[in-house]
Amino acid sequence: MGALYVVPWGSVCRCVKNISEIFRLPATHTHPPAFGYNTPMHHTYTDKFRSLLSSATLFDLHAAEAWYNEAQAFANSLRPITGWNLEVAASVVSAFSPRVTWAHNKAKALQYAQGITPKGLRSHVAAADRCVADGFNGLRGLKTNAFARAIAGDTQAVVVDVWMCRAAGLGKDAPNKREYRAIADAVREVAAEWSMEPATMQALLWIIVRGKAE
């Protein structure tokens, strides 16, 4: 017989064999209210997310819980070099995030912090320059702005990138503003169902659909 995990659920504790059983447990609370996008499109996204959660592993959950804490630790590591506050450091990290791996994202942000102009799109460097002056306000995209806020510790921020579009079944890799907000609100709804912070739920879904935390 496999190991059992004791999981707090409402006012009781339940024993489960794996993480998929945690996500199949019936809620002991009333269903949370819709978050402003009570439309067929919104319900499609929430259904997709609930389906993905059934395949989550304990490793996925632990990785999701650690993801933004580790990202914030990296942003903080740039501060002694530069004198930036956390908002600026997180924003600069996010400025270099579009269409790169997390490892490359960190490498570019570190180079910039050291006074080296990273190779790549000039628009990323221009965004980083704006972030040094204006923090979050230097980021003009919904995704990069949310990513900076999540790195800085905003647990309500939901990042919708190419992998989250695929998780939602959007059918394309770049959402418009309405689709972005609908996907983000669907993440918040599912997060509320499982008593999880939206940023952590987004990280969990991202890890599941991508197949790894990097």
N, C-alpha and C positions, 0 to 999 in steps of 0.2 A: 504494500500500500504506500502511495506517495506521501510526501510531507503535507501537513495541513498548515494553513496560514490563518491566524486570527485577525479578522478585519472588523474595525468599528463601523457600525452602520446604524445611524440614528441613535437610539437609546440602548441598542443591544450590540453584541459582538457575534459574528458568524464565522464558522470555519469553512475555508475553501481550499481546493487543491491547486488552483492556478488563477492567474489574473483574469482570464475570460469569465470565470465564475463570479468574480467580483462585479464585473460589468453586467452580468445577467441577473444580479440580485434585485428583487423588486424594491422600489422606493418606499420608504416609510413616511414620506411627506407628500403633500399635494404637488401636482405637476407645476413647474414654474411658469410664470406668465411669459408670453412671447415678448421679444425685445424690439418690437417696432417693425418687423418684416413678416407679418403673419400672412404669407402668400404661398402659393404652391411651390415657387422657386425656393423659398426659405425652408419649407418642410422637406423638399428634396435634399437639401444640404444636410439638415439634421439627420435624416434617415441614412444618408451616406456615412456620416460620422459615427452614428450608433453601430452601423454594420462593421466599420473598421475597428471599433473598440472591442468587438468580440474576439479579435485576433491578437489583442495586446498581451504582452508577456510581462512578468515582474521586472525583467531587465529593462523593457521599454519604459515602464512606469518610473523606475528609479532614475533612468537617464533623463526623462522629461522633468522630473523634480529638480534635477541638478543643473539642467541646461542653462537657464538664465542666470543662476547664481555663478556658474563658471564664466559665463560671458561678462558678467559684471566684474568679476575678479580680474579678468583680462583688461577691461576698460580702466579699472583702478590702477593697474600696473603701468599705464601710460602717464598717469598723473604726476609722479615724481620727476619724470623726464621733462614735462611740459609746463607744469603749474596749472593745468586745466582743472576745473571742477568736474564732478561726475557727469553732469548733463552734457558738457562739451565733449568729454572723452567718449561717452556712449554715442553721441551724435556723429563724431568723427568715425568711429568704428562702423556705424550704420552707413555712412556715406560711401564706404568702399564695399558694401555688401551685394549690390545687384549682380546677379549672374556669375557669382564665384563661389567656390567652396568656402567653408568656414575657416579652414587653414589658410587659404589665400587671402581671405578677408582680413584675418589677424595680421598676416605678414605685411599687407599693404598699409594697414593702420599703424603698425609699428614703424615702418619706414617713414611714413608721414610725420609721426611724432618725433622721429630722430632728425627731421629736416631734410629727408631724402624724398624726392618726387617719385612716387611709385609709377611703374610702367602701366599703361592701360588708358582708359578713357579720360580725357581731360575734364569731362563733366563731373567725374567722381572727385577729382582734386578740387574743382571749383566748389562742389558741394561741401567738401571738408573745410575749405577756406571760409565758407559762409557759417559753418557750424562753430568754428573757433570764435567768430564774432557774435553769433546769435543763438547758439545751442540748438535746441529742438527746432526753432523757427528757421534754421538754415536748411532744413530738409523739406522739399516741396512735394514729395510723393507720400501717399498714404502708407505704403509699405515701409519705406525707410524711416518715416516719422514714428510709426508704431514700434518698429524694431529698436530704435534708440530709446524710446520710453520703456520698453520691456527690459532692455539691458540695464537701464537706470533704476529698475525696481518697481515699475508700474505694472502690477499684476492684472490689471484690467485691459492692458493693451493687447491687441490681437494682430499678429503679423499674417498677412495673406500674400504668400509668394507663389512661385510656380508649383511647388509641391503641395501647398494647401489648395490651390485651384484644382489639382489632380485629385486630392483627397475629397473635395466637394463634388467631383464629377462635372466641373464647369464646361469641359469640352474645349478649353483654350487655356493658354498659360498666363494671360494678363487680363484681369478683370477690369471692367469700368467701375466708376465710383459706386454706382448702385449695387453692382454685384459684389464689390469688395465689402461694403457695409452689410449686405445680406449674409455673406459667408462669415464675417466676424460676429454678427449677432447669433448665427447658428452655433458657432463655437461657444459663445457665452451661454446659450440655452443648454447645450449638452454639458458644459462645465457645471452649471447650477444643478443639473440632475444628479451628477456624481460628486457633488460637494468638493469641487476642485476649482482653483483659480483659473480664469480664462487663459492667461499666458501659459500656464502649465498644461492645460488641455490642448492648446494649440501646439505646444512642443511635442506632446504625446502623439497627436494625430500626424504631425510632420515626420516623426521618427518611424511610425508604423508604415506610412505610405512610401517613405524614402528607403526604408529598410535598415537604416543605421543613423546614429546620432551626429555624425560628422557632416 
